[in-house]
Amino acid sequence: MSDNVSLSVPRFWFWLFHRASDNTRGISNIFNKWIWFHLIVAAGLSITLASPSSEIARYLALPGASALIGLAFGWAGRSASLLQDKDFSKFIIENGAPAEGYVYSFQLAVLTLLIFIGVALVMASGGLPITSRSLLIDDILNRFLLFFVGSIAVREAWGTVDFVNKLTIQFYRKREIDLASDRSSSGLF
């Protein structure tokens, strides 16, 4: 191994909050133009649904978060297997984004899901211990927080699936090019 190669790895929290050389940072995966969508969805659902936040958390959010965790881990494992291929790893290194963007995006998705589970557990146990002195407003605010964090968690879990599927397609396209090249160099064309 060459002495010029740096094996230092930035930590997740550094990646999340500090700008990279391409002027991006991990938190921009959450706080971007889509934040307005999550705010609108959360506001709409928290106002229109009448069920108490504790019931929504118990019967919808917690089971849904469990399914999302399984989904995110399943797709992250699929990605890891793709990145184990030496030729594809070389292709990604030469043509892709820094490795931290790939790996830590999965970790960010899991973090958002864990936060969603935490918020759902708080809601299931009665909601935030902060009051506006109006039970109706308190429950709307509790539902808003639950739906807001849940919406972000769903988007991040879906982002994991979407990213791995694109990576899979890219893997097969690279493999297709390599196979065509192998056939043409062996005189089969």
C-alpha positions as CSV (number, residue, x, y, z in Angstrom):
1,M,0.0,0.0,0.0
2,S,1.3,3.4,-0.9
3,D,2.2,5.9,1.8
4,N,0.3,8.6,-0.1
5,V,-3.1,7.0,0.5
6,S,-5.1,8.4,3.4
7,L,-7.1,5.9,5.4
8,S,-8.7,8.4,7.7
9,V,-12.4,8.2,7.8
10,P,-14.6,11.1,8.9
11,R,-17.0,10.2,11.6
12,F,-20.8,10.1,10.9
13,W,-21.4,13.2,13.0
14,F,-18.7,15.2,11.1
15,W,-20.2,14.1,7.8
16,L,-23.7,15.1,9.0
17,F,-22.8,18.6,10.0
18,H,-19.7,19.8,8.1
19,R,-19.5,20.8,4.5
20,A,-17.6,18.4,2.2
21,S,-15.3,19.6,-0.6
22,D,-18.3,19.4,-3.0
23,N,-20.1,21.9,-0.7
24,T,-22.6,19.2,0.6
25,R,-23.2,17.9,4.0
26,G,-25.3,15.0,5.3
27,I,-27.9,17.1,7.0
28,S,-28.9,18.5,3.6
29,N,-30.4,15.1,3.0
30,I,-33.0,16.1,5.6
31,F,-33.2,19.9,5.4
32,N,-33.7,20.5,1.7
33,K,-36.5,21.6,-0.5
34,W,-38.6,18.6,0.6
35,I,-38.9,19.9,4.1
36,W,-41.8,22.0,3.0
37,F,-43.6,18.8,1.8
38,H,-43.1,17.2,5.2
39,L,-44.4,20.2,7.0
40,I,-47.5,20.4,4.8
41,V,-48.2,16.7,5.1
42,A,-47.7,16.8,8.9
43,A,-49.9,19.9,9.3
44,G,-52.7,18.5,7.0
45,L,-52.8,15.1,8.8
46,S,-52.5,16.5,12.3
47,I,-55.5,18.8,11.7
48,T,-57.7,16.4,9.7
49,L,-57.3,13.2,11.7
50,A,-59.2,13.1,15.0
51,S,-57.6,10.0,16.6
52,P,-55.4,10.8,19.6
53,S,-51.7,10.8,18.9
54,S,-51.2,8.0,21.4
55,E,-53.4,5.7,19.3
56,I,-51.8,6.7,16.0
57,A,-48.4,6.0,17.6
58,R,-49.4,2.6,19.0
59,Y,-51.4,1.2,16.1
60,L,-49.8,2.9,13.1
61,A,-46.4,4.5,13.7
62,L,-44.7,1.8,15.7
63,P,-45.6,-1.1,13.4
64,G,-44.9,1.1,10.4
65,A,-41.5,2.1,11.8
66,S,-40.6,-1.6,12.4
67,A,-41.4,-2.4,8.7
68,L,-39.3,0.6,7.6
69,I,-36.3,-0.5,9.7
70,G,-36.4,-3.9,8.1
71,L,-36.7,-2.4,4.7
72,A,-33.8,0.0,5.2
73,F,-31.5,-2.8,6.6
74,G,-32.4,-5.2,3.8
75,W,-31.6,-2.7,1.1
76,A,-28.4,-1.5,2.9
77,G,-27.2,-5.2,2.9
78,R,-28.0,-5.4,-0.8
79,S,-25.8,-2.3,-1.4
80,A,-23.0,-3.7,0.7
81,S,-22.9,-6.9,-1.4
82,L,-22.7,-4.8,-4.6
83,L,-19.9,-2.8,-3.3
84,Q,-17.9,-5.9,-2.5
85,D,-17.4,-6.6,-6.2
86,K,-13.9,-5.4,-7.0
87,D,-14.5,-4.1,-10.5
88,F,-17.7,-2.3,-9.5
89,S,-16.0,-0.8,-6.5
90,K,-13.2,0.5,-8.8
91,F,-15.9,2.0,-11.1
92,I,-17.6,3.7,-8.2
93,I,-14.3,5.1,-6.8
94,E,-13.4,6.5,-10.2
95,N,-16.9,7.8,-11.2
96,G,-18.9,8.2,-8.0
97,A,-19.3,10.3,-4.9
98,P,-17.1,9.9,-1.8
99,A,-17.7,6.6,0.0
100,E,-19.0,8.5,3.1
101,G,-22.0,9.7,1.0
102,Y,-23.0,6.2,0.2
103,V,-22.5,4.6,3.6
104,Y,-23.5,7.4,5.9
105,S,-26.7,8.0,3.9
106,F,-27.8,4.6,5.1
107,Q,-26.9,5.4,8.6
108,L,-28.8,8.7,8.4
109,A,-31.9,6.7,7.3
110,V,-31.6,4.4,10.3
111,L,-31.1,7.4,12.6
112,T,-34.3,9.1,11.3
113,L,-36.1,5.8,11.8
114,L,-34.8,5.5,15.4
115,I,-35.9,9.1,16.0
116,F,-39.3,8.3,14.6
117,I,-39.6,5.3,16.9
118,G,-38.5,7.4,19.9
119,V,-41.1,10.1,19.0
120,A,-43.8,7.4,18.5
121,L,-42.9,5.9,21.9
122,V,-43.3,9.3,23.6
123,M,-46.6,9.8,21.8
124,A,-47.8,6.2,22.8
125,S,-47.1,7.0,26.4
126,G,-49.2,10.1,26.4
127,G,-47.3,12.7,24.3
128,L,-44.9,15.5,25.0
129,P,-44.9,16.8,28.6
130,I,-45.3,20.3,27.3
131,T,-48.8,21.9,27.3
132,S,-50.5,24.8,25.7
133,R,-53.3,24.4,28.3
134,S,-55.6,23.2,25.6
135,L,-55.9,19.4,25.2
136,L,-57.0,19.8,21.5
137,I,-54.0,22.0,20.6
138,D,-51.7,19.7,22.5
139,D,-52.9,16.7,20.6
140,I,-52.7,18.5,17.3
141,L,-49.1,19.4,18.1
142,N,-48.3,15.9,19.2
143,R,-49.8,14.5,15.9
144,F,-47.9,17.1,13.9
145,L,-44.6,16.1,15.4
146,L,-45.4,12.4,14.9
147,F,-46.4,12.9,11.3
148,F,-43.5,15.3,10.5
149,V,-40.8,12.9,11.8
150,G,-42.6,9.9,10.3
151,S,-42.8,11.6,6.9
152,I,-39.0,12.3,7.0
153,A,-38.4,8.7,8.1
154,V,-40.5,7.3,5.3
155,R,-38.6,9.5,2.8
156,E,-35.2,8.4,4.1
157,A,-36.2,4.7,4.0
158,W,-37.5,5.1,0.5
159,G,-34.3,7.0,-0.4
160,T,-32.3,4.0,0.7
161,V,-34.4,1.7,-1.5
162,D,-34.2,4.1,-4.4
163,F,-30.4,4.6,-4.1
164,V,-29.7,0.8,-3.9
165,N,-31.9,0.2,-6.9
166,K,-30.0,2.8,-8.9
167,L,-26.8,1.3,-7.7
168,T,-28.0,-2.1,-8.8
169,I,-28.9,-0.9,-12.2
170,Q,-25.6,0.9,-12.5
171,F,-23.9,-2.4,-11.5
172,Y,-25.7,-4.3,-14.2
173,R,-25.0,-1.7,-16.8
174,K,-21.3,-1.8,-15.9
175,R,-21.4,-5.6,-16.1
176,E,-23.1,-5.4,-19.5
177,I,-20.4,-3.1,-20.9
178,D,-17.7,-5.4,-19.4
179,L,-19.3,-8.5,-20.9
180,A,-19.7,-6.8,-24.3
181,S,-16.1,-5.8,-24.2
182,D,-15.0,-9.3,-23.3
183,R,-17.0,-10.8,-26.2
184,S,-15.7,-8.3,-28.7
185,S,-12.1,-8.9,-27.6
186,S,-12.5,-12.7,-27.8
187,G,-13.8,-12.4,-31.4
188,L,-17.3,-13.5,-30.7
189,F,-18.8,-10.5,-32.4
